[in-house]
Amino acid sequence: MTLGFAPAMINHVCDMVAHHHSYNEIGKDIDLQILVEADFIVNAYEDEMSKRAIKNFRDKYFHTETGIQYINNMFDLS
């Protein structure tokens, strides 16, 4: 069942889910970028990651203004 979505959209979502831990592709697709940033924020919180590890990941992989604001606020990063 496709719920009325175009096959191209379904393929795009499936591709994002399949590659959301493949960080070499995130700069090419804003949807994937947002998914990776959101996924990391949740994982960092659940895994109680250190601020240093979170900052390192943020500095290397976060590119959206909103994602950077969220991670900085949530983990009290400067």
All heavy atoms as a GROMACS GRO file, in nm:
protein
  636
    1MET      N    1   0.084  -0.117   0.000
    1MET     CA    2   0.000   0.000   0.000
    1MET      C    3   0.089   0.125   0.000
    1MET      O    4   0.180   0.136   0.080
    1MET     CB    5  -0.089  -0.001   0.123
    1MET     CG    6  -0.178   0.118   0.134
    1MET     SD    7  -0.279   0.104   0.282
    1MET     CE    8  -0.430   0.164   0.218
    2THR      N    9   0.062   0.219  -0.087
    2THR     CA   10   0.146   0.338  -0.101
    2THR      C   11   0.085   0.462  -0.038
    2THR      O   12   0.147   0.567  -0.034
    2THR     CB   13   0.174   0.369  -0.249
    2THR    OG1   14   0.051   0.399  -0.313
    2THR    CG2   15   0.244   0.253  -0.317
    3LEU      N   16  -0.038   0.455   0.009
    3LEU     CA   17  -0.108   0.567   0.071
    3LEU      C   18  -0.117   0.688  -0.021
    3LEU      O   19  -0.129   0.801   0.024
    3LEU     CB   20  -0.040   0.607   0.202
    3LEU     CG   21  -0.032   0.499   0.309
    3LEU    CD1   22   0.050   0.546   0.428
    3LEU    CD2   23  -0.170   0.457   0.355
    4GLY      N   24  -0.109   0.665  -0.149
    4GLY     CA   25  -0.124   0.772  -0.246
    4GLY      C   26   0.003   0.851  -0.274
    4GLY      O   27  -0.002   0.950  -0.347
    5PHE      N   28   0.115   0.813  -0.217
    5PHE     CA   29   0.240   0.884  -0.243
    5PHE      C   30   0.300   0.837  -0.375
    5PHE      O   31   0.289   0.721  -0.413
    5PHE     CB   32   0.340   0.861  -0.130
    5PHE     CG   33   0.301   0.927  -0.002
    5PHE    CD1   34   0.243   0.855   0.100
    5PHE    CD2   35   0.320   1.064   0.017
    5PHE    CE1   36   0.206   0.915   0.219
    5PHE    CE2   37   0.284   1.125   0.135
    5PHE     CZ   38   0.226   1.052   0.236
    6ALA      N   39   0.366   0.930  -0.442
    6ALA     CA   40   0.432   0.897  -0.568
    6ALA      C   41   0.546   0.800  -0.543
    6ALA      O   42   0.612   0.807  -0.439
    6ALA     CB   43   0.486   1.025  -0.632
    7PRO      N   44   0.569   0.710  -0.636
    7PRO     CA   45   0.680   0.614  -0.620
    7PRO      C   46   0.814   0.683  -0.593
    7PRO      O   47   0.895   0.633  -0.515
    7PRO     CB   48   0.680   0.538  -0.753
    7PRO     CG   49   0.539   0.546  -0.800
    7PRO     CD   50   0.491   0.682  -0.757
    8ALA      N   51   0.837   0.797  -0.655
    8ALA     CA   52   0.964   0.868  -0.633
    8ALA      C   53   0.978   0.910  -0.486
    8ALA      O   54   1.087   0.902  -0.428
    8ALA     CB   55   0.973   0.990  -0.724
    9MET      N   56   0.869   0.955  -0.425
    9MET     CA   57   0.873   0.995  -0.283
    9MET      C   58   0.897   0.873  -0.195
    9MET      O   59   0.976   0.879  -0.100
    9MET     CB   60   0.742   1.064  -0.244
    9MET     CG   61   0.735   1.100  -0.097
    9MET     SD   62   0.862   1.213  -0.040
    9MET     CE   63   0.800   1.365  -0.106
   10ILE      N   64   0.831   0.764  -0.225
   10ILE     CA   65   0.849   0.641  -0.148
   10ILE      C   66   0.994   0.595  -0.158
   10ILE      O   67   1.056   0.560  -0.057
   10ILE     CB   68   0.752   0.531  -0.196
   10ILE    CG1   69   0.609   0.573  -0.163
   10ILE    CG2   70   0.786   0.396  -0.134
   10ILE    CD1   71   0.503   0.488  -0.229
   11ASN      N   72   1.050   0.598  -0.276
   11ASN     CA   73   1.190   0.558  -0.295
   11ASN      C   74   1.284   0.650  -0.219
   11ASN      O   75   1.383   0.605  -0.160
   11ASN     CB   76   1.226   0.556  -0.443
   11ASN     CG   77   1.161   0.441  -0.516
   11ASN    OD1   78   1.124   0.340  -0.455
   11ASN    ND2   79   1.146   0.455  -0.646
   12HIS      N   80   1.254   0.780  -0.219
   12HIS     CA   81   1.339   0.877  -0.149
   12HIS      C   82   1.338   0.850   0.001
   12HIS      O   83   1.444   0.848   0.066
   12HIS     CB   84   1.291   1.019  -0.179
   12HIS     CG   85   1.373   1.126  -0.115
   12HIS    ND1   86   1.507   1.145  -0.145
   12HIS    CD2   87   1.342   1.220  -0.024
   12HIS    CE1   88   1.554   1.245  -0.075
   12HIS    NE2   89   1.455   1.292   0.000
   13VAL      N   90   1.221   0.828   0.058
   13VAL     CA   91   1.211   0.801   0.201
   13VAL      C   92   1.281   0.670   0.236
   13VAL      O   93   1.356   0.662   0.334
   13VAL     CB   94   1.063   0.799   0.247
   13VAL    CG1   95   1.050   0.748   0.390
   13VAL    CG2   96   1.002   0.938   0.233
   14CYS      N   97   1.262   0.568   0.157
   14CYS     CA   98   1.328   0.439   0.181
   14CYS      C   99   1.480   0.454   0.174
   14CYS      O  100   1.554   0.398   0.256
   14CYS     CB  101   1.282   0.334   0.080
   14CYS     SG  102   1.113   0.278   0.107
   15ASP      N  103   1.527   0.534   0.078
   15ASP     CA  104   1.670   0.558   0.064
   15ASP      C  105   1.725   0.633   0.185
   15ASP      O  106   1.834   0.601   0.235
   15ASP     CB  107   1.697   0.637  -0.065
   15ASP     CG  108   1.842   0.636  -0.104
   15ASP    OD1  109   1.900   0.525  -0.110
   15ASP    OD2  110   1.898   0.745  -0.130
   16MET      N  111   1.650   0.730   0.235
   16MET     CA  112   1.695   0.804   0.354
   16MET      C  113   1.704   0.712   0.475
   16MET      O  114   1.802   0.718   0.550
   16MET     CB  115   1.601   0.921   0.384
   16MET     CG  116   1.615   1.037   0.290
   16MET     SD  117   1.530   1.186   0.347
   16MET     CE  118   1.372   1.128   0.403
   17VAL      N  119   1.604   0.630   0.495
   17VAL     CA  120   1.605   0.538   0.608
   17VAL      C  121   1.723   0.442   0.597
   17VAL      O  122   1.794   0.417   0.695
   17VAL     CB  123   1.472   0.462   0.619
   17VAL    CG1  124   1.480   0.350   0.721
   17VAL    CG2  125   1.358   0.558   0.652
   18ALA      N  126   1.748   0.396   0.477
   18ALA     CA  127   1.857   0.301   0.456
   18ALA      C  128   1.995   0.363   0.476
   18ALA      O  129   2.090   0.293   0.512
   18ALA     CB  130   1.848   0.242   0.315
   19HIS      N  131   2.006   0.494   0.456
   19HIS     CA  132   2.138   0.558   0.459
   19HIS      C  133   2.154   0.662   0.570
   19HIS      O  134   2.250   0.738   0.569
   19HIS     CB  135   2.165   0.624   0.324
   19HIS     CG  136   2.178   0.526   0.213
   19HIS    ND1  137   2.075   0.503   0.125
   19HIS    CD2  138   2.278   0.443   0.178
   19HIS    CE1  139   2.112   0.410   0.038
   19HIS    NE2  140   2.234   0.371   0.069
   20HIS      N  141   2.066   0.664   0.668
   20HIS     CA  142   2.076   0.771   0.768
   20HIS      C  143   2.193   0.755   0.864
   20HIS      O  144   2.218   0.842   0.946
   20HIS     CB  145   1.943   0.792   0.842
   20HIS     CG  146   1.912   0.691   0.948
   20HIS    ND1  147   1.860   0.568   0.917
   20HIS    CD2  148   1.924   0.697   1.082
   20HIS    CE1  149   1.842   0.501   1.030
   20HIS    NE2  150   1.880   0.577   1.131
   21HIS      N  151   2.269   0.648   0.852
   21HIS     CA  152   2.394   0.634   0.927
   21HIS      C  153   2.515   0.638   0.834
   21HIS      O  154   2.626   0.609   0.876
   21HIS     CB  155   2.395   0.506   1.010
   21HIS     CG  156   2.304   0.514   1.128
   21HIS    ND1  157   2.243   0.403   1.182
   21HIS    CD2  158   2.261   0.618   1.203
   21HIS    CE1  159   2.169   0.440   1.284
   21HIS    NE2  160   2.178   0.570   1.298
   22SER      N  161   2.493   0.676   0.710
   22SER     CA  162   2.601   0.691   0.611
   22SER      C  163   2.626   0.840   0.592
   22SER      O  164   2.564   0.904   0.509
   22SER     CB  165   2.562   0.626   0.477
   22SER     OG  166   2.533   0.490   0.495
   23TYR      N  167   2.716   0.893   0.669
   23TYR     CA  168   2.731   1.038   0.677
   23TYR      C  169   2.795   1.102   0.554
   23TYR      O  170   2.790   1.223   0.540
   23TYR     CB  171   2.808   1.075   0.803
   23TYR     CG  172   2.744   1.018   0.927
   23TYR    CD1  173   2.817   0.942   1.016
   23TYR    CD2  174   2.609   1.038   0.953
   23TYR    CE1  175   2.757   0.889   1.130
   23TYR    CE2  176   2.548   0.986   1.066
   23TYR     CZ  177   2.624   0.912   1.153
   23TYR     OH  178   2.563   0.859   1.265
   24ASN      N  179   2.851   1.023   0.465
   24ASN     CA  180   2.915   1.081   0.346
   24ASN      C  181   2.813   1.132   0.244
   24ASN      O  182   2.849   1.203   0.152
   24ASN     CB  183   3.010   0.981   0.281
   24ASN     CG  184   2.939   0.852   0.242
   24ASN    OD1  185   2.837   0.818   0.298
   24ASN    ND2  186   2.995   0.782   0.146
   25GLU      N  187   2.687   1.101   0.260
   25GLU     CA  188   2.584   1.143   0.165
   25GLU      C  189   2.500   1.262   0.214
   25GLU      O  190   2.422   1.316   0.139
   25GLU     CB  191   2.489   1.026   0.136
   25GLU     CG  192   2.555   0.908   0.069
   25GLU     CD  193   2.602   0.939  -0.072
   25GLU    OE1  194   2.532   1.010  -0.144
   25GLU    OE2  195   2.712   0.892  -0.106
   26ILE      N  196   2.519   1.304   0.339
   26ILE     CA  197   2.425   1.400   0.395
   26ILE      C  198   2.434   1.538   0.332
   26ILE      O  199   2.334   1.608   0.327
   26ILE     CB  200   2.437   1.410   0.549
   26ILE    CG1  201   2.577   1.450   0.593
   26ILE    CG2  202   2.394   1.282   0.613
   26ILE    CD1  203   2.591   1.467   0.743
   27GLY      N  204   2.547   1.580   0.285
   27GLY     CA  205   2.560   1.712   0.225
   27GLY      C  206   2.489   1.726   0.092
   27GLY      O  207   2.468   1.836   0.042
   28LYS      N  208   2.447   1.616   0.035
   28LYS     CA  209   2.385   1.615  -0.097
   28LYS      C  210   2.232   1.621  -0.092
   28LYS      O  211   2.168   1.639  -0.193
   28LYS     CB  212   2.428   1.490  -0.173
   28LYS     CG  213   2.576   1.480  -0.194
   28LYS     CD  214   2.614   1.348  -0.257
   28LYS     CE  215   2.765   1.334  -0.262
   28LYS     NZ  216   2.804   1.201  -0.309
   29ASP      N  217   2.173   1.603   0.026
   29ASP     CA  218   2.028   1.593   0.037
   29ASP      C  219   1.983   1.655   0.169
   29ASP      O  220   2.013   1.603   0.276
   29ASP     CB  221   1.988   1.445   0.031
   29ASP     CG  222   1.839   1.421   0.039
   29ASP    OD1  223   1.762   1.516   0.063
   29ASP    OD2  224   1.798   1.305   0.021
   30ILE      N  225   1.912   1.766   0.163
   30ILE     CA  226   1.870   1.836   0.284
   30ILE      C  227   1.778   1.750   0.370
   30ILE      O  228   1.786   1.756   0.493
   30ILE     CB  229   1.805   1.973   0.252
   30ILE    CG1  230   1.782   2.055   0.380
   30ILE    CG2  231   1.675   1.955   0.176
   30ILE    CD1  232   1.906   2.096   0.453
   31ASP      N  233   1.694   1.669   0.310
   31ASP     CA  234   1.606   1.581   0.387
   31ASP      C  235   1.689   1.482   0.469
   31ASP      O  236   1.662   1.459   0.587
   31ASP     CB  237   1.510   1.504   0.297
   31ASP     CG  238   1.412   1.594   0.224
   31ASP    OD1  239   1.376   1.701   0.279
   31ASP    OD2  240   1.370   1.558   0.113
   32LEU      N  241   1.790   1.424   0.406
   32LEU     CA  242   1.878   1.330   0.476
   32LEU      C  243   1.957   1.403   0.584
   32LEU      O  244   1.978   1.350   0.693
   32LEU     CB  245   1.971   1.260   0.378
   32LEU     CG  246   2.064   1.154   0.436
   32LEU    CD1  247   1.986   1.044   0.507
   32LEU    CD2  248   2.152   1.095   0.326
   33GLN      N  249   2.001   1.524   0.556
   33GLN     CA  250   2.074   1.604   0.655
   33GLN      C  251   1.990   1.623   0.781
   33GLN      O  252   2.037   1.602   0.892
   33GLN     CB  253   2.111   1.740   0.596
   33GLN     CG  254   2.186   1.832   0.692
   33GLN     CD  255   2.326   1.784   0.721
   33GLN    OE1  256   2.398   1.746   0.630
   33GLN    NE2  257   2.366   1.786   0.846
   34ILE      N  258   1.866   1.661   0.762
   34ILE     CA  259   1.776   1.684   0.876
   34ILE      C  260   1.752   1.554   0.953
   34ILE      O  261   1.754   1.553   1.076
   34ILE     CB  262   1.644   1.747   0.827
   34ILE    CG1  263   1.672   1.888   0.775
   34ILE    CG2  264   1.539   1.746   0.937
   34ILE    CD1  265   1.557   1.948   0.694
   35LEU      N  266   1.732   1.445   0.881
   35LEU     CA  267   1.711   1.316   0.947
   35LEU      C  268   1.832   1.276   1.029
   35LEU      O  269   1.819   1.231   1.144
   35LEU     CB  270   1.678   1.208   0.843
   35LEU     CG  271   1.664   1.066   0.894
   35LEU    CD1  272   1.551   1.056   0.997
   35LEU    CD2  273   1.639   0.970   0.779
   36VAL      N  274   1.951   1.290   0.975
   36VAL     CA  275   2.074   1.253   1.046
   36VAL      C  276   2.090   1.339   1.172
   36VAL      O  277   2.122   1.287   1.279
   36VAL     CB  278   2.197   1.267   0.953
   36VAL    CG1  279   2.327   1.263   1.033
   36VAL    CG2  280   2.197   1.157   0.848
   37GLU      N  281   2.066   1.469   1.160
   37GLU     CA  282   2.079   1.556   1.276
   37GLU      C  283   1.978   1.519   1.385
   37GLU      O  284   2.015   1.509   1.502
   37GLU     CB  285   2.063   1.702   1.233
   37GLU     CG  286   2.180   1.751   1.149
   37GLU     CD  287   2.166   1.893   1.101
   37GLU    OE1  288   2.072   1.965   1.143
   37GLU    OE2  289   2.250   1.936   1.019
   38ALA      N  290   1.855   1.498   1.347
   38ALA     CA  291   1.752   1.462   1.444
   38ALA      C  292   1.782   1.326   1.509
   38ALA      O  293   1.769   1.311   1.631
   38ALA     CB  294   1.614   1.459   1.377
   39ASP      N  295   1.824   1.231   1.429
   39ASP     CA  296   1.856   1.098   1.480
   39ASP      C  297   1.972   1.106   1.579
   39ASP      O  298   1.969   1.042   1.685
   39ASP     CB  299   1.890   1.004   1.363
   39ASP     CG  300   1.918   0.863   1.408
   39ASP    OD1  301   1.827   0.801   1.467
   39ASP    OD2  302   2.030   0.814   1.384
   40PHE      N  303   2.072   1.186   1.547
   40PHE     CA  304   2.186   1.197   1.638
   40PHE      C  305   2.145   1.260   1.770
   40PHE      O  306   2.189   1.216   1.877
   40PHE     CB  307   2.300   1.278   1.575
   40PHE     CG  308   2.416   1.291   1.670
   40PHE    CD1  309   2.505   1.186   1.686
   40PHE    CD2  310   2.431   1.404   1.748
   40PHE    CE1  311   2.609   1.196   1.777
   40PHE    CE2  312   2.535   1.414   1.839
   40PHE     CZ  313   2.624   1.309   1.853
   41ILE      N  314   2.063   1.364   1.766
   41ILE     CA  315   2.020   1.429   1.889
   41ILE      C  316   1.951   1.328   1.981
   41ILE      O  317   1.980   1.321   2.101
   41ILE     CB  318   1.929   1.550   1.859
   41ILE    CG1  319   2.014   1.664   1.799
   41ILE    CG2  320   1.857   1.596   1.985
   41ILE    CD1  321   1.932   1.780   1.745
   42VAL      N  322   1.862   1.249   1.925
   42VAL     CA  323   1.792   1.147   2.005
   42VAL      C  324   1.891   1.044   2.059
   42VAL      O  325   1.889   1.009   2.177
   42VAL     CB  326   1.682   1.078   1.921
   42VAL    CG1  327   1.625   0.958   1.995
   42VAL    CG2  328   1.572   1.178   1.887
   43ASN      N  329   1.980   0.995   1.974
   43ASN     CA  330   2.077   0.894   2.017
   43ASN      C  331   2.172   0.948   2.123
   43ASN      O  332   2.205   0.878   2.219
   43ASN     CB  333   2.156   0.840   1.898
   43ASN     CG  334   2.072   0.758   1.804
   43ASN    OD1  335   1.967   0.706   1.842
   43ASN    ND2  336   2.115   0.746   1.680
   44ALA      N  337   2.217   1.073   2.106
   44ALA     CA  338   2.308   1.133   2.204
   44ALA      C  339   2.241   1.143   2.340
   44ALA      O  340   2.303   1.117   2.444
   44ALA     CB  341   2.355   1.270   2.155
   45TYR      N  342   2.114   1.181   2.340
   45TYR     CA  343   2.039   1.191   2.466
   45TYR      C  344   2.021   1.052   2.529
   45TYR      O  345   2.049   1.033   2.647
   45TYR     CB  346   1.904   1.257   2.440
   45TYR     CG  347   1.817   1.261   2.563
   45TYR    CD1  348   1.840   1.355   2.663
   45TYR    CD2  349   1.713   1.171   2.579
   45TYR    CE1  350   1.761   1.358   2.777
   45TYR    CE2  351   1.634   1.173   2.693
   45TYR     CZ  352   1.658   1.267   2.791
   45TYR     OH  353   1.580   1.269   2.904
   46GLU      N  354   1.974   0.958   2.450
   46GLU     CA  355   1.947   0.824   2.503
   46GLU      C  356   2.074   0.754   2.551
   46GLU      O  357   2.071   0.680   2.649
   46GLU     CB  358   1.879   0.738   2.396
   46GLU     CG  359   1.736   0.779   2.369
   46GLU     CD  360   1.671   0.699   2.258
   46GLU    OE1  361   1.742   0.628   2.183
   46GLU    OE2  362   1.547   0.708   2.245
   47ASP      N  363   2.185   0.778   2.482
   47ASP     CA  364   2.312   0.713   2.518
   47ASP      C  365   2.392   0.792   2.620
   47ASP      O  366   2.502   0.750   2.658
   47ASP     CB  367   2.397   0.691   2.392
   47ASP     CG  368   2.332   0.596   2.294
   47ASP    OD1  369   2.239   0.522   2.332
   47ASP    OD2  370   2.375   0.595   2.176
   48GLU      N  371   2.339   0.908   2.662
   48GLU     CA  372   2.407   0.994   2.759
   48GLU      C  373   2.551   1.022   2.717
   48GLU      O  374   2.646   1.007   2.796
   48GLU     CB  375   2.400   0.934   2.899
   48GLU     CG  376   2.258   0.918   2.949
   48GLU     CD  377   2.247   0.855   3.088
   48GLU    OE1  378   2.352   0.821   3.148
   48GLU    OE2  379   2.134   0.841   3.136
   49MET      N  380   2.567   1.064   2.592
   49MET     CA  381   2.700   1.092   2.538
   49MET      C  382   2.762   1.212   2.609
   49MET      O  383   2.693   1.300   2.657
   49MET     CB  384   2.692   1.120   2.388
   49MET     CG  385   2.653   0.999   2.306
   49MET     SD  386   2.638   1.039   2.130
   49MET     CE  387   2.809   1.066   2.089
   50SER      N  388   2.893   1.215   2.609
   50SER     CA  389   2.965   1.327   2.669
   50SER      C  390   2.948   1.452   2.582
   50SER      O  391   2.927   1.442   2.461
   50SER     CB  392   3.113   1.294   2.683
   50SER     OG  393   3.175   1.291   2.555
   51LYS      N  394   2.959   1.567   2.646
   51LYS     CA  395   2.951   1.693   2.571
   51LYS      C  396   3.059   1.699   2.464
   51LYS      O  397   3.037   1.750   2.354
   51LYS     CB  398   2.963   1.813   2.665
   51LYS     CG  399   2.836   1.846   2.736
   51LYS     CD  400   2.849   1.979   2.808
   51LYS     CE  401   2.719   2.014   2.875
   51LYS     NZ  402   2.722   2.148   2.934
   52ARG      N  403   3.175   1.650   2.496
   52ARG     CA  404   3.286   1.652   2.400
   52ARG      C  405   3.253   1.572   2.275
   52ARG      O  406   3.275   1.617   2.163
   52ARG     CB  407   3.413   1.600   2.465
   52ARG     CG  408   3.533   1.605   2.375
   52ARG     CD  409   3.657   1.554   2.444
   52ARG     NE  410   3.770   1.571   2.356
   52ARG     CZ  411   3.891   1.589   2.394
   52ARG    NH1  412   3.920   1.594   2.523
   52ARG    NH2  413   3.989   1.601   2.308
   53ALA      N  414   3.196   1.453   2.293
   53ALA     CA  415   3.160   1.368   2.178
   53ALA      C  416   3.049   1.435   2.097
   53ALA      O  417   3.052   1.432   1.973
   53ALA     CB  418   3.115   1.231   2.228
   54ILE      N  419   2.954   1.496   2.166
   54ILE     CA  420   2.844   1.563   2.097
   54ILE      C  421   2.896   1.682   2.017
   54ILE      O  422   2.860   1.701   1.901
   54ILE     CB  423   2.735   1.606   2.198
   54ILE    CG1  424   2.671   1.482   2.261
   54ILE    CG2  425   2.631   1.694   2.130
   54ILE    CD1  426   2.585   1.513   2.383
   55LYS      N  427   2.983   1.762   2.078
   55LYS     CA  428   3.042   1.876   2.008
   55LYS      C  429   3.120   1.832   1.884
   55LYS      O  430   3.113   1.894   1.778
   55LYS     CB  431   3.136   1.954   2.100
   55LYS     CG  432   3.066   2.045   2.196
   55LYS     CD  433   3.170   2.123   2.277
   55LYS     CE  434   3.106   2.214   2.377
   55LYS     NZ  435   3.206   2.290   2.454
   56ASN      N  436   3.198   1.725   1.899
   56ASN     CA  437   3.276   1.675   1.786
   56ASN      C  438   3.187   1.635   1.670
   56ASN      O  439   3.214   1.668   1.554
   56ASN     CB  440   3.365   1.558   1.828
   56ASN     CG  441   3.482   1.601   1.913
   56ASN    OD1  442   3.523   1.716   1.912
   56ASN    ND2  443   3.536   1.507   1.989
   57PHE      N  444   3.079   1.563   1.701
   57PHE     CA  445   2.987   1.521   1.596
   57PHE      C  446   2.919   1.643   1.534
   57PHE      O  447   2.908   1.655   1.413
   57PHE     CB  448   2.882   1.423   1.650
   57PHE     CG  449   2.801   1.357   1.542
   57PHE    CD1  450   2.841   1.235   1.490
   57PHE    CD2  451   2.687   1.417   1.492
   57PHE    CE1  452   2.767   1.174   1.389
   57PHE    CE2  453   2.612   1.357   1.392
   57PHE     CZ  454   2.653   1.235   1.340
   58ARG      N  455   2.871   1.735   1.619
   58ARG     CA  456   2.806   1.857   1.571
   58ARG      C  457   2.898   1.932   1.475
   58ARG      O  458   2.857   1.972   1.367
   58ARG     CB  459   2.770   1.947   1.690
   58ARG     CG  460   2.706   2.079   1.648
   58ARG     CD  461   2.720   2.186   1.751
   58ARG     NE  462   2.860   2.217   1.777
   58ARG     CZ  463   2.903   2.287   1.880
   58ARG    NH1  464   2.818   2.332   1.971
   58ARG    NH2  465   3.032   2.311   1.896
   59ASP      N  466   3.021   1.953   1.515
   59ASP     CA  467   3.113   2.031   1.434
   59ASP      C  468   3.144   1.964   1.300
   59ASP      O  469   3.168   2.032   1.201
   59ASP     CB  470   3.242   2.056   1.510
   59ASP     CG  471   3.221   2.147   1.631
   59ASP    OD1  472   3.114   2.211   1.642
   59ASP    OD2  473   3.312   2.153   1.716
   60LYS      N  474   3.139   1.834   1.298
   60LYS     CA  475   3.172   1.761   1.175
   60LYS      C  476   3.051   1.741   1.083
   60LYS      O  477   3.065   1.751   0.961
   60LYS     CB  478   3.232   1.625   1.211
   60LYS     CG  479   3.288   1.551   1.092
   60LYS     CD  480   3.369   1.431   1.133
   60LYS     CE  481   3.430   1.365   1.011
   60LYS     NZ  482   3.513   1.251   1.046
   61TYR      N  483   2.933   1.717   1.140
   61TYR     CA  484   2.820   1.673   1.058
   61TYR      C  485   2.696   1.762   1.059
   61TYR      O  486   2.610   1.747   0.973
   61TYR     CB  487   2.778   1.532   1.098
   61TYR     CG  488   2.884   1.430   1.071
   61TYR    CD1  489   2.951   1.367   1.175
   61TYR    CD2  490   2.919   1.397   0.941
   61TYR    CE1  491   3.050   1.273   1.150
   61TYR    CE2  492   3.019   1.303   0.915
   61TYR     CZ  493   3.083   1.242   1.020
   61TYR     OH  494   3.181   1.150   0.995
   62PHE      N  495   2.684   1.851   1.153
   62PHE     CA  496   2.565   1.936   1.156
   62PHE      C  497   2.586   2.056   1.063
   62PHE      O  498   2.688   2.123   1.070
   62PHE     CB  499   2.536   1.986   1.298
   62PHE     CG  500   2.451   1.891   1.379
   62PHE    CD1  501   2.491   1.760   1.401
   62PHE    CD2  502   2.332   1.933   1.434
   62PHE    CE1  503   2.414   1.673   1.475
   62PHE    CE2  504   2.253   1.847   1.509
   62PHE     CZ  505   2.294   1.716   1.530
   63HIS      N  506   2.486   2.082   0.978
   63HIS     CA  507   2.497   2.192   0.883
   63HIS      C  508   2.376   2.284   0.884
   63HIS      O  509   2.386   2.396   0.834
   63HIS     CB  510   2.518   2.138   0.741
   63HIS     CG  511   2.641   2.055   0.727
   63HIS    ND1  512   2.767   2.106   0.741
   63HIS    CD2  513   2.657   1.923   0.701
   63HIS    CE1  514   2.856   2.010   0.724
   63HIS    NE2  515   2.791   1.898   0.700
   64THR      N  516   2.263   2.238   0.938
   64THR     CA  517   2.146   2.325   0.937
   64THR      C  518   2.148   2.416   1.058
   64THR      O  519   2.189   2.376   1.168
   64THR     CB  520   2.013   2.245   0.936
   64THR    OG1  521   1.995   2.181   1.061
   64THR    CG2  522   2.010   2.145   0.821
   65GLU      N  523   2.103   2.539   1.039
   65GLU     CA  524   2.098   2.636   1.148
   65GLU      C  525   2.008   2.585   1.261
   65GLU      O  526   2.043   2.595   1.379
   65GLU     CB  527   2.048   2.770   1.096
   65GLU     CG  528   2.045   2.880   1.198
   65GLU     CD  529   1.999   3.012   1.139
   65GLU    OE1  530   2.020   3.037   1.020
   65GLU    OE2  531   1.939   3.090   1.217
   66THR      N  532   1.895   2.529   1.224
   66THR     CA  533   1.800   2.479   1.323
   66THR      C  534   1.860   2.362   1.401
   66THR      O  535   1.847   2.356   1.524
   66THR     CB  536   1.668   2.438   1.256
   66THR    OG1  537   1.614   2.553   1.190
   66THR    CG2  538   1.568   2.386   1.357
   67GLY      N  539   1.923   2.269   1.332
   67GLY     CA  540   1.984   2.155   1.399
   67GLY      C  541   2.091   2.198   1.498
   67GLY      O  542   2.099   2.146   1.610
   68ILE      N  543   2.172   2.295   1.458
   68ILE     CA  544   2.279   2.345   1.545
   68ILE      C  545   2.217   2.414   1.667
   68ILE      O  546   2.264   2.393   1.780
   68ILE     CB  547   2.373   2.438   1.467
   68ILE    CG1  548   2.450   2.357   1.361
   68ILE    CG2  549   2.468   2.511   1.562
   68ILE    CD1  550   2.523   2.441   1.259
   69GLN      N  551   2.113   2.491   1.647
   69GLN     CA  552   2.046   2.557   1.761
   69GLN      C  553   1.987   2.454   1.857
   69GLN      O  554   2.001   2.466   1.979
   69GLN     CB  555   1.936   2.651   1.712
   69GLN     CG  556   1.989   2.776   1.648
   69GLN     CD  557   1.878   2.864   1.590
   69GLN    OE1  558   1.761   2.826   1.589
   69GLN    NE2  559   1.915   2.982   1.544
   70TYR      N  560   1.921   2.352   1.802
   70TYR     CA  561   1.860   2.250   1.887
   70TYR      C  562   1.965   2.176   1.970
   70TYR      O  563   1.948   2.157   2.090
   70TYR     CB  564   1.782   2.147   1.803
   70TYR     CG  565   1.638   2.181   1.784
   70TYR    CD1  566   1.593   2.235   1.665
   70TYR    CD2  567   1.544   2.160   1.885
   70TYR    CE1  568   1.459   2.267   1.645
   70TYR    CE2  569   1.410   2.191   1.867
   70TYR     CZ  570   1.369   2.244   1.748
   70TYR     OH  571   1.237   2.276   1.730
   71ILE      N  572   2.072   2.132   1.904
   71ILE     CA  573   2.172   2.053   1.977
   71ILE      C  574   2.243   2.140   2.081
   71ILE      O  575   2.270   2.094   2.192
   71ILE     CB  576   2.270   1.984   1.881
   71ILE    CG1  577   2.341   1.868   1.952
   71ILE    CG2  578   2.370   2.080   1.819
   71ILE    CD1  579   2.416   1.775   1.862
   72ASN      N  580   2.271   2.265   2.047
   72ASN     CA  581   2.335   2.354   2.142
   72ASN      C  582   2.246   2.379   2.264
   72ASN      O  583   2.293   2.377   2.377
   72ASN     CB  584   2.371   2.488   2.077
   72ASN     CG  585   2.489   2.476   1.985
   72ASN    OD1  586   2.564   2.379   1.987
   72ASN    ND2  587   2.504   2.574   1.898
   73ASN      N  588   2.117   2.402   2.240
   73ASN     CA  589   2.023   2.426   2.351
   73ASN      C  590   2.000   2.302   2.435
   73ASN      O  591   1.998   2.308   2.557
   73ASN     CB  592   1.890   2.480   2.299
   73ASN     CG  593   1.902   2.621   2.245
   73ASN    OD1  594   1.992   2.696   2.283
   73ASN    ND2  595   1.812   2.658   2.154
   74MET      N  596   1.981   2.190   2.368
   74MET     CA  597   1.946   2.068   2.439
   74MET      C  598   2.060   2.020   2.531
   74MET      O  599   2.036   1.969   2.641
   74MET     CB  600   1.910   1.957   2.341
   74MET     CG  601   1.859   1.832   2.406
   74MET     SD  602   1.781   1.727   2.286
   74MET     CE  603   1.723   1.598   2.392
   75PHE      N  604   2.185   2.036   2.484
   75PHE     CA  605   2.298   1.986   2.560
   75PHE      C  606   2.382   2.098   2.622
   75PHE      O  607   2.492   2.074   2.669
   75PHE     CB  608   2.385   1.896   2.470
   75PHE     CG  609   2.310   1.774   2.423
   75PHE    CD1  610   2.259   1.769   2.296
   75PHE    CD2  611   2.290   1.666   2.509
   75PHE    CE1  612   2.189   1.656   2.251
   75PHE    CE2  613   2.220   1.555   2.466
   75PHE     CZ  614   2.169   1.550   2.338
   76ASP      N  615   2.328   2.221   2.620
   76ASP     CA  616   2.395   2.336   2.678
   76ASP      C  617   2.539   2.349   2.626
   76ASP      O  618   2.634   2.358   2.703
   76ASP     CB  619   2.393   2.327   2.831
   76ASP     CG  620   2.430   2.457   2.897
   76ASP    OD1  621   2.403   2.565   2.839
   76ASP    OD2  622   2.486   2.453   3.009
   77LEU      N  623   2.548   2.349   2.493
   77LEU     CA  624   2.680   2.364   2.429
   77LEU      C  625   2.701   2.510   2.390
   77LEU      O  626   2.608   2.583   2.363
   77LEU     CB  627   2.686   2.277   2.303
   77LEU     CG  628   2.654   2.129   2.320
   77LEU    CD1  629   2.657   2.060   2.185
   77LEU    CD2  630   2.750   2.063   2.417
   78SER      N  631   2.824   2.549   2.386
   78SER     CA  632   2.854   2.686   2.344
   78SER      C  633   2.920   2.687   2.208
   78SER      O  634   2.965   2.590   2.159
   78SER     CB  635   2.944   2.755   2.446
   78SER     OG  636   3.058   2.677   2.473
   0.00000   0.00000   0.00000
